[in-house]
Amino acid sequence: TGLPIRLDPGAPDTDSDIFRVNVDDCCGIGVNPINLTNSPTLIEDDPHWSPDGTKIVYTAHDVNDNPPGPFFNYPTTEIFVINADGSGSPVQLTFNNEEERAATWSPDGSKIVFMCRYGGGTDFEICTINPDGSGLVQLTNNTVQELSIRWSVDGQKFFFNRPAPMRNQLFSINVDGTGLTQLTN
């Protein structure tokens, strides 16, 4: 019932939560999705299922986090993991005053990659973390946005887009941060 927090398409509402629904049942009459988070003080979005289907990683930030300026930096945004069946409580993986976004699981479920704004910059970098919150690593550190990060099928590379002259271009980088390659021009 809340209003979008930004004007861009797909912006979460002020009361955004993470829901789950069985696809086979979603078209049935009287089938309601299950609200997994139901947190009135947080805006939860960016959900992504674990490869084994047992967990969901997502981001959440304070409902009052209303940043000024053109970059929409939400410093209270943190990464959480929740059981997909709704059991237990969400587990917070990051604890800082820097924005994290768009977390996705590795193909084997052993790592999570996400966009991070560390060091007070306005650009997003590539960061990884273990599903238990340990092993946080920032792989890139520059002044260019690294956006829409996805794992390769074999889990050895990341694919992402980055602003380049004239339009965004597709890049790849090894999971250890080496081998940056521009794929489109």
LUMMI-924008 format. One line per field, with one value per residue (C-alpha): x, y, z. Coordinates in steps of 0.05 Angstrom, whole numbers, plus 5000, padded with zeros to 4 digits. Layout:
! residues N
c1 <- c(X ...)
c2 <- c(Y ...)
c3 <- c(Z ...)
! end
This chain:
! residues 185
c1 <- c(5000 5061 5086 5150 5212 5240 5211 5250 5213 5217 5232 5209 5150 5157 5127 5165 5174 5200 5144 5143 5090 5088 5086 5040 4989 4996 4940 4891 4834 4847 4922 4960 5035 5074 5107 5176 5201 5142 5186 5148 5213 5252 5246 5266 5282 5332 5315 5353 5343 5401 5418 5390 5325 5330 5351 5339 5390 5362 5377 5340 5346 5311 5244 5266 5331 5314 5378 5385 5419 5420 5456 5403 5455 5419 5473 5432 5424 5450 5450 5408 5394 5328 5303 5259 5206 5198 5227 5277 5297 5335 5410 5445 5510 5536 5541 5564 5541 5554 5503 5501 5454 5434 5465 5467 5490 5547 5526 5550 5520 5587 5592 5549 5569 5538 5546 5578 5591 5650 5696 5643 5642 5582 5600 5586 5643 5643 5644 5637 5619 5607 5534 5549 5575 5649 5702 5679 5724 5720 5745 5745 5763 5755 5710 5667 5600 5599 5526 5481 5535 5521 5562 5586 5555 5620 5628 5696 5678 5631 5595 5571 5558 5596 5587 5634 5635 5568 5532 5540 5585 5590 5652 5678 5727 5754 5726 5793 5790 5840 5830 5783 5759 5711 5665 5624 5642)
c2 <- c(5000 5046 5094 5082 5111 5136 5154 5102 5039 4981 5024 4990 5017 5045 4980 4932 4862 4795 4747 4675 4640 4571 4583 4523 4554 4628 4630 4594 4631 4648 4631 4684 4695 4685 4747 4724 4790 4833 4888 4954 4993 4965 4968 4899 4886 4854 4781 4724 4649 4604 4549 4495 4535 4536 4608 4678 4734 4805 4877 4919 4991 5036 5062 5132 5129 5184 5206 5274 5282 5247 5183 5154 5129 5090 5082 5038 4984 4918 4846 4792 4718 4685 4613 4607 4567 4626 4589 4624 4697 4735 4734 4801 4792 4864 4916 4985 5053 5038 5016 4945 4923 4866 4806 4740 4670 4633 4572 4526 4569 4581 4656 4717 4774 4844 4917 4957 5031 5028 5086 5139 5140 5148 5089 5016 4966 4889 4855 4783 4751 4682 4663 4666 4738 4721 4734 4802 4822 4884 4862 4929 4999 5053 5111 5073 5040 4964 4945 4884 4834 4761 4697 4655 4586 4554 4605 4628 4698 4756 4791 4863 4927 4992 5061 5071 5125 5130 5074 5019 4961 4889 4868 4805 4796 4734 4720 4738 4808 4796 4793 4852 4845 4890 4844 4894 4957)
c3 <- c(5000 5006 4953 4913 4946 4878 4811 4771 4747 4795 4856 4920 4961 5031 5057 5011 5039 5011 4993 4969 4928 4897 4822 4811 4860 4844 4793 4839 4872 4945 4943 4982 4979 5044 5072 5094 5124 5145 5174 5181 5195 5135 5060 5034 4961 4912 4930 4899 4912 4932 4881 4927 4938 5014 5025 4997 4999 4997 5017 5068 5090 5141 5117 5138 5098 5048 5014 4980 4914 4847 4867 4914 4963 5018 5071 5118 5064 5088 5062 5095 5085 5104 5100 5038 5078 5127 5187 5232 5232 5178 5186 5173 5134 5130 5185 5161 5137 5064 5012 4985 4929 4882 4918 4879 4898 4865 4825 4881 4937 4972 4959 4947 4901 4907 4887 4943 4955 5002 5020 5014 4938 4894 4849 4860 4864 4863 4932 4954 5021 5049 5064 5139 5135 5139 5085 5059 5000 4956 4887 4850 4873 4821 4803 4752 4766 4764 4756 4748 4769 4752 4760 4701 4699 4722 4779 4755 4729 4740 4684 4695 4658 4666 4636 4578 4524 4489 4529 4580 4560 4583 4621 4655 4712 4747 4817 4847 4816 4760 4685 4673 4601 4561 4521 4480 4444)
! end
